[in-house]
Amino acid sequence: MRGAVPCRRGAGGARAMAAGGRGWFRALALGVSFLKCLLIPAYYSTDFEVHRNWLAITHNLPLSQWYYEATSEWTLDYPPFFAWFEYVLSHIAKYFDPQMLVVENLNYASRATIFFQRLSVIFTDTLFIYAVHECCRCINGKRAAKDILEKPTFILAVLLLWNFGLLIVDHIHFQYNGFLFGLMLLSVARVCQKRYLEGALLFAVLLHFKHIYIYVAPAYGVYLLRSYCFTANNADGSLKWRSFSFLHVTLLGLIVCLVSALSLGPFLVLGQLPQVISRLFPFKRGLCHAYWAPNFWALYNAMDKALTILGLKCNFLEGTKIPKASMTGGLVQEFQHTVLPSVTPLATLICTFIAILPSVFCLWFKPQGPRGFLQCLVLCALSSFMFGWHVHEKAILLAILPLSLLSIQRAKDAGIYLILATTGHFSLFPLLFTTPELPIKILLMLLFTVYSFSSLKSLFRREKPLLNWLETIYLIQLVPLEIFCEIIFPLTPWKRHFPFVPLLLTSVYCALGITYAWLKLYVSVLTERIPVRQKAE
Amino acid sequence: MEKWSLMALTVLLALTVRWAVSLGSYSGAGKPPMYGDYEAQRHWQEITYNLPIRQWYFNTSDNNLQYWGLDYPPLTAYHSFVCAYIAKLINPDWVALHTSRGYESQPHKLFMRTTVFVADLLVYIPAVILYCFSLKETSAKKKVSSALCILLYPGLILIDHGHFQYNSVSLGLALWAVLCLSHDWDLLGSVAFCLALNYKQMELYHSLPFFCYLLGKCFKKGLKGKGLVLLAKLAGTVLVSFAACWLPFGTDVEQIMQVLRRLFPIDRGLFEDKVANIWCSLSVLIKIKNVISPRTQLKLSFAVTFLSLLPACIKLTVQPSLRGFKFALVSCALSFFLFSFQVHEKSILLVSVPVCLIINEIPFMATWFLLVSTFSLLPLLLKDELLLPYAATTPAFLAACLASFSILEKTSAEDLQLKAFSLSLKGYVSWFKSFPRIVRGLFLLSLALMGVLSVLSAAVPPPQHLPDLFPLAVAVVSCLHFLLFLVYFNVVILWDSKNRGQKKIS
């Protein structure tokens, strides 16, 4: 589908270009959808059962029991809109296999069930495809390349539609991120198109589908306040306080309140709000997931482990006093650090807040239009990923996908994107640990990485290289790391005593890259000067 | 973007699709007592690993030929032996004599799939890539998009990585032979073709064009001088490569005769199952199998095949050209498929791969043919529960062809290489102006028909007194298509005159 090269001759060139434009997008979207269909028989994780359970719960039980039902260990822990979404799906599901809608049928996975659940992900991805289409439209293609393969919009469409992370998380591991990211990208596109109310509405809805998107809410809040509630700037780009519009604030507030009322209202009436909240924010789950997401805490934990070992060697510590829990053993549990101070949820919250703050200030004081908004959004997502409590490795997609939009506009961002996307995607590898999926994940990863490198390189070939030598070496070393973790390590005797070593290595190594990308992006945003031309806006 | 990274992406995409298809079911999964082709290949590994080479093709107490006896030439047997050797290293149960019969497990499936994947990666894919790079008078983009379409051809992927066979080896070797011939390395080409022939005897479908092309080349060089030398060299090469392949069996005549009997089982009947050739389609009207004696059937099919081959072969011998050679490969293989004795539905791949070779010359017709050929495999794929990969890869292939060749705009007589033919018809036919539109309409109609039949055979249970209704309908519809394609390819071959080149110069 890469070779979409419509060569039309003669008159009506513009129209032909437009038709060709539709053609390549359709080919890309169709191609990836068919690939998703091919992945239907692949491995799926426990998330498959999670969603089946939710289908059953919402189908059979009254609203008042949705957040109390606990037959399965996978209780409903997404906001109400997602529950309603499952409710709607369940009414289609009954035509496929009514057995999957029985709450007691734990781990039920008939052929029809698999087929239905997989197809539901593929079909809801239509929203994602539409959102990508809108994003491609709002990215201004100043560089009118003759070659369709070098058009920024084409590259963006591939980077988003064929995103490795989304493919494996949604269509192999099993989740519904596709349409959720569709909502997010659509709201981003609407905000960029200055259709602020629509953007705000979409984002508010999104928040009530999956609350993880609260990570990026500060960017939305500040940007909408700055660009929508205040209607004008001073000549030097600073805020004109007098331009404050009460109407706009009221409208925004109304939208947010209405959406929240629609979602949480019924539970408020039933008096179940505390229960819903406690399900949504399970702080008992521990600092890190079973597999450490490659963030600051992974480095912190690794440092703690290293110091422990060092301390034991040098007899600073007594072996008997050390708790025996190993975090990567596979269970979600609370964990005591031995040398470094233990981290509480509040501490992570404060760290996250501090990390987000500069980017938000930057958005307020150095408004740069949609680009500044996107930068702040990515920084919010990344900062929360770096310091959040119980972060999943999948959350990195929250930063990678919006950064794709930036990557095709400036060489600097493209370089950061390549580092972040490659390490972030690599850190998703442990999600798929079954042997039949090993070739698939490697091939898909190569496909996406080769494409992103070669396309961005050719897009910015007139500028200096996207990556310096250190970054290049860092990324290349992912290859031996993967070979070691997947092939060499299982053959060594260490496998039995230290089964967590591959995971630990992967998450620490990726954490370095992601931290680096985060810092680099931060530095580039903070040191950036406002071009004079933009002040007029 | 650079040519190389585009080609790398193409290959990666092709590999991804192959592995994704291989996640699905295979032929005879969980269907005792006979299972399917998967078990056949595993059984051959068991036989070749455990028995001495002299017993491979003989019915003994350890080798029941009724149960998937080896019926492919020696190279397949050697390949099985190598695979068995690796299998033994991983898990000896997989190839244990007798006890491993019907062995099925997830790791074993993974192993078998990997062997096909590796064979494809080593033989077929490099041949396709090199072939596309060696195309003349085409832009880099066109080369890449040809490679993309060829590598995404669903028929071969579904049969090899879904149903389970090693067609990519023999077809890949044949491709290597074509590649060598197109670089004028005739000896190397004939070695490659001999290897292909010794991997699967079905490669005989391709043998006549190879023979006629090389013979014609010798004639062209003059049979008294250089031509004779070349002919002698070629004959020698063929003999040596055959001898090398058959060396372990060459000890006595009985061995060779037994292998040959296994390779050409003339007692199996005119056709098997519901195959989209002329005999099966005719049997809807007349039960040929009952009317004519098996001997006569053999003679009849031989005669018809020979007659249908004749024009293309004579033309190629008289005017050997690379382009003619590729078209002759298509038309000869198609003739064999349609008219010869004991044809399998999978043999259509032998036609499809040469069609892939001319996809950049006649993208519209090639795509059409490749779609029909995949459709003709539908009953087999349904039996193997490969409906999902079929339904995903076939439209994806169509989308790839549409995007890379915009085939719907290439339906004029010139694009279909029918210019010469239409010129010779001028004056007799008046509807030629609307020819492109008619062709496009026919194409869409045929697509719709195939789509409807696919949905029907997948979703609707057949009426009770006609259990074979849909497979038969698929066979007949495909057969009609193939007949038209045969006529088309023969017309292109016969009207392809040298003045094409001259016109371009003037």
Chai-1 contact restraints between the chains, C-beta under 6 A:
chainA,res_idxA,chainB,res_idxB,connection_type,confidence,min_distance_angstrom,max_distance_angstrom,comment,restraint_id
A,M1,B,A400,contact,1.0,0.0,6.0,A-B,restraint_1
A,R2,B,L9,contact,1.0,0.0,6.0,A-B,restraint_2
A,G3,B,V144,contact,1.0,0.0,6.0,A-B,restraint_3
A,G3,B,S145,contact,1.0,0.0,6.0,A-B,restraint_4
A,G3,B,L148,contact,1.0,0.0,6.0,A-B,restraint_5
A,G3,B,S404,contact,1.0,0.0,6.0,A-B,restraint_6
A,A4,B,A403,contact,1.0,0.0,6.0,A-B,restraint_7
A,V5,B,K141,contact,1.0,0.0,6.0,A-B,restraint_8
A,P6,B,S406,contact,1.0,0.0,6.0,A-B,restraint_9
A,A27,B,A399,contact,1.0,0.0,6.0,A-B,restraint_10
A,A27,B,A403,contact,1.0,0.0,6.0,A-B,restraint_11
A,L30,B,A399,contact,1.0,0.0,6.0,A-B,restraint_12
A,G31,B,A396,contact,1.0,0.0,6.0,A-B,restraint_13
A,F34,B,A392,contact,1.0,0.0,6.0,A-B,restraint_14
A,F34,B,A396,contact,1.0,0.0,6.0,A-B,restraint_15
A,C37,B,A392,contact,1.0,0.0,6.0,A-B,restraint_16
A,L38,B,A20,contact,1.0,0.0,6.0,A-B,restraint_17
A,L38,B,A392,contact,1.0,0.0,6.0,A-B,restraint_18
A,L39,B,A20,contact,1.0,0.0,6.0,A-B,restraint_19
A,P41,B,L23,contact,1.0,0.0,6.0,A-B,restraint_20
A,P41,B,G24,contact,1.0,0.0,6.0,A-B,restraint_21
A,A42,B,L23,contact,1.0,0.0,6.0,A-B,restraint_22
A,L149,B,M1,contact,1.0,0.0,6.0,A-B,restraint_23
A,T435,B,L110,contact,1.0,0.0,6.0,A-B,restraint_24
A,P436,B,L110,contact,1.0,0.0,6.0,A-B,restraint_25
A,P439,B,W19,contact,1.0,0.0,6.0,A-B,restraint_26
A,I440,B,W19,contact,1.0,0.0,6.0,A-B,restraint_27
A,L443,B,L12,contact,1.0,0.0,6.0,A-B,restraint_28
A,L443,B,L15,contact,1.0,0.0,6.0,A-B,restraint_29
A,L443,B,T16,contact,1.0,0.0,6.0,A-B,restraint_30
A,L444,B,T16,contact,1.0,0.0,6.0,A-B,restraint_31
A,L446,B,L12,contact,1.0,0.0,6.0,A-B,restraint_32
A,L447,B,L12,contact,1.0,0.0,6.0,A-B,restraint_33
A,V450,B,A8,contact,1.0,0.0,6.0,A-B,restraint_34
A,V450,B,L9,contact,1.0,0.0,6.0,A-B,restraint_35
A,Y451,B,L9,contact,1.0,0.0,6.0,A-B,restraint_36
A,S454,B,M1,contact,1.0,0.0,6.0,A-B,restraint_37
A,S454,B,S5,contact,1.0,0.0,6.0,A-B,restraint_38
A,S455,B,M1,contact,1.0,0.0,6.0,A-B,restraint_39
A,S458,B,M1,contact,1.0,0.0,6.0,A-B,restraint_40
